[in-house]
Amino acid sequence: MDLNSSTRRRSPPSEDTDQQLAQNSKMQAKRFGSNGITFTQIFTYCLVALPIIFAISLIFRHPSSDRTMGFADARVLENREVKQNATPIGAGGSEGVLFQHADKYNGKLLGGLLADGFDEAACTSRYSSFLYRKISLHKPSSYLISRLRSYEDLHKRCGPNTQSYNKALEQLKSGNKIGLTDCNYIVWISFSGLGNRILSLASTFLYALLTNRVLLVDQGKDMADLFCDPFPDKSWLLPRDFPLVDQFDSFNQNSPHCHGNMLKNNAINSSAMSKPSYLYLHLVHDYGDHDKLFFCDGEQSFLENVPWLIMKTDNYYVPSLFLIPSFEKELSNLFPEKGTVFHHLGRYLFHPSNHVWGLITRYYRTYLAKADERIGIQIRTFDSRRGPFKHVMDQILACTLKEKLLPAVDMQDSVVNPSENAKLKAILVTSLLSGYSEDLRNMYWEHPTMTGEVVGVYQPSHEEFQQTEKQMHNRKAWSEMYLLSLTDVLVTSAWSTFGYVAQGLGGLRPWILYKTENDTAPDPPCRRAMSTEPCFHAPPFYDCKAKKGIDTGTLVPHVRHCEDISWGLKVVDDHDDL
């Protein structure tokens, strides 16, 4: 409806209309004689009442502007994202409907990455996360979206407590070597710290996509407490009565059903028609040469028909999947932008539980929402001594000031007239220690910035040391990774999976602080990451065809050595700068 026309109808009568009405009133008075005064009064009352009646009718015909525009309450927390993501649901005509659909698709569904139809109250973060971050510059491919919907159908058909699952479970319990089954599974064992778990689980889901397996997640102590189910209809959590669950902790590279151990002892017959009911895959950082043969095409052909694969890993092993020839075409179709694997899969899989989402949103609204720019600084030293350390603080300042990520301060304390339009920068620090954020906070409190910008420094927690087995510790860790991913600029520490998760979720290329040596800040102090992808810390260096050692970081242009670990591998786009 034309709002201007509504305004015109509410406008008071023009001056010419008033004169004409007065003349008509006089004529009516002459015509009806003594009754003319009564008629004039009635006519005047009508003139006063008509605009009121018309206004009331407009109110009932048009809902309030707040409801018409359909703005979510959470959008008041930051003007920039609010305006960018707002959905004018009340727009008239087919164009408005199409725009509303497009906004929903690109907004809450993350460009089609997420499926519609989940219970929003059960997992608030799934459809609300887009309100807290800028729209990603990296769009998921239509093929990836299609494969995700296909996987969801597979998971619904083969997930826990389905007929196919129960049949496969009975075959597993029998322990007999069997032929083909309706559904094949890969079980991910919950192992290591939270950052490692998130990265290894994303890798295992990609492997499930590539091999048409159903992913089932060992619940461990806190997986259900930290994350929502990412798939509709059926849970991704492995039922606690799974037959092998009591053996998960004891599985290692010497286990009888370990794939690498069986290869080492020539216990695998690749030509046999029947396959073992299950195999254990040991891809932990301490794995041996025979375990690493998992990344060879020949072994993938053998594993293809093993119904149950049980995997324990603490690695982001995606880069080595890109080096398996049989996966090459599928990976190229899934990820035309090769350096966005975790960015897409991480946002698809990892939705904070309602409790964790409360930690995230309360902190963001209180400390970060009003800032013009948010800078995340993630600090991890891997030093057994108790910090904080001066050389680490020197390195942080050298990096952030040199790269102009933070404003310099005037050590002379010159009088600076504060501007009414001064920009507000919020620095979010995550560290096990509070000393680094205190030093930054004191620096910006005790001295004015050279630019006139106002700087606030915030740190959600300082747990002193890593406490992987504690529920609240992991809740805070997950919330801080997520908060870092909501920043505009990110600085991370070398080797840290905590920082890898944040940069991947946020689609950010961070500045990586080099690992210090001999208590000295390195020069240069940091460098920009080649891509948003995490680093595979323990890749194999083996040519499966030639059966000899090789530098796997030089085989293809999109798999290179990491910036922070010289022997590590990471996926980059072909055009990414070295």
Disulfide bonds with the S-S distance in Angstrom:
Cys123-Cys228 2.12
Cys158-Cys183 1.93
Cys296-Cys544 1.94
Cys399-Cys526 2.14
Cys535-Cys562 2.01
